[in-house]
Amino acid sequence: MKVAVIGTGYVGLVTGACLAESGNTVTCVDIDREKIEKLNQGILPIYERGLAEIVHHNVEQKRLHFTTSLADGVRDALIIMLALPTPPGEDGSADLQYVLKVADDLGPLLQHYTVIVNKSTVPVGTADLVRQRIAAKTQVEFDVVSNPEFLREGLAVEDFLKPERVVVGTRSEKARKIMAQLYGPFTRQGNPILFMDERSSELTKYAANAFLAAKITFMNEVANLCERLGADVDMVRLGIGTDSRIGKRFLFAGIGYGGSCFPKDVQALAHTSREAGYDFRILAAVETVNRQQRTVLARRVIEFFGGSVKGRKLALWGLAFKPHTDDIREAPALYNIDLLLEHGALIAVHDPEAMDERKEKIRQPVALCRKPLSGPCRCRGPAYCHRVARIPKPRLQANDGTTQKQAHF
Ligand SMILES: NC(=O)c1ccc[n+]([C@@H]2O[C@H](COP(=O)([O-])OP(=O)(O)OC[C@H]3O[C@@H](n4cnc5c(N)ncnc54)[C@H](O)[C@@H]3O)[C@@H](O)[C@H]2O)c1
């Protein structure tokens, strides 16, 4: 089948590459020229295990293409997948401007029956909204389907190729058959495609993320209590995780959840609930606890040093919000760094994946070290550190009260 994927980020690139891998002809579209240029040169904009191999293989086979032109990308496509950002607006609601802009642009481009599949995480009712926007600008028959994405960064390729389930929201029999065919190669082992209406599908994604965020938060609260009571949270984890009703996963206590999904999706679901006149109290508690929890590490460190880390050189391992990804969006590490810097610490950071492509997004004045144990600066080559030094706000307060250039120790 001919597929267009609009938005070539974490979800779009993985989706496009995996759909090409199963034999479809896929064009990934993005407005980010640099991203598309790099992809056309074989350079991936993100790190995700196994993705580079699949991208390169399918480009070679001429099944995977990249373009900045929406018109070229969707030409002849039977399926158009939207993998566009839905960042939080000021009131916590999901900002639909990217999705609706593409919906507006798509209308005049449709030339034959097309299934428009929304993979972005969007509030309930968005499929209807997208349908209206497209219908306003075309006479061509089309369907809008909700197909939320459940891949986990760090395991995204594996998750896409072997999903635990695929959720498809559509009331159109024609679209349903096409979606069943599209996902056939990924669900042959028996993992289900769950068909439902669009609204249930849209809500399923938020409910899943909010539930997982709540599970993490619950265990963090248990850990905080364990410390006060002299209990071992790891033992409690094993004790409850072996109960099949609870399950083993998402029970490790830590510094809160982060990333590009949980924080915004919990907020967005709370907003949707408020708009529907329902006070979803658990969500408010989850957000409040997580906000506290994500700086617990920095607070411990400050406490350990008797309340002051001024002038202390601290090493911090791990920038990304979880292992095996380079995604630092809403990473708890950044909040810990902020707090430690506020208290006058000098910080050297190492992350095996999150320091290259995305280093320009790290706004804090920290030394980025290529090696976890580099100690006094042994970053390989001053060129690297020089680039780091150009990150905004590169001045640190030194021990003696004067400012010094980029931390480079
Ligand atoms: N990242 C995840 O793990 C994950 C998992 C499940 C669902 N989601 C959801 O999927 C959606 C996409 O997330 P992501 O992490 O891939 O985002 P991303 O920011 O990595 O990628 C989005 C891409 O869309 C592009 N874009 C913006 N406007 C465009 C336009 N008009 N035309 C073409 N491209 C455009 C951007 O340049 C960017 O490359 C979000 O709704 C997110 O909540 C993300």
The ligand as an ORCA input file, in Angstrom:
! r2SCAN-3c Opt
* xyz 0 1
  N       7.409     10.106     21.499
  C       6.691      9.106     21.962
  O       7.182      8.212     22.653
  C       5.221      9.012     21.652
  C       4.555      7.811     21.904
  C       3.205      7.738     21.620
  C       2.527      8.830     21.122
  N       3.196      9.997     20.912
  C       2.442     11.126     20.355
  O       2.747     11.210     18.962
  C       2.777     12.576     18.534
  C       4.144     12.894     17.943
  O       5.124     12.737     18.949
  P       6.686     12.719     18.620
  O       7.374     12.414     19.892
  O       6.929     11.881     17.427
  O       6.896     14.258     18.238
  P       8.193     14.911     17.569
  O       8.212     16.303     18.061
  O       9.380     14.027     17.770
  O       7.854     14.902     16.005
  C       6.855     15.671     15.413
  C       7.335     16.100     14.032
  O       6.275     16.768     13.354
  C       6.870     17.756     12.538
  N       5.861     18.715     12.093
  C       5.279     19.740     12.760
  N       4.396     20.378     11.962
  C       4.407     19.741     10.767
  C       3.713     19.919      9.536
  N       2.825     20.906      9.361
  N       3.980     19.085      8.517
  C       4.898     18.097      8.662
  N       5.587     17.867      9.803
  C       5.349     18.681     10.849
  C       7.945     18.341     13.411
  O       8.905     19.046     12.669
  C       8.503     17.074     14.057
  O       9.583     16.540     13.311
  C       2.431     13.396     19.775
  O       1.053     13.621     19.799
  C       2.821     12.476     20.920
  O       2.087     12.737     22.085
  C       4.534     10.105     21.148
*
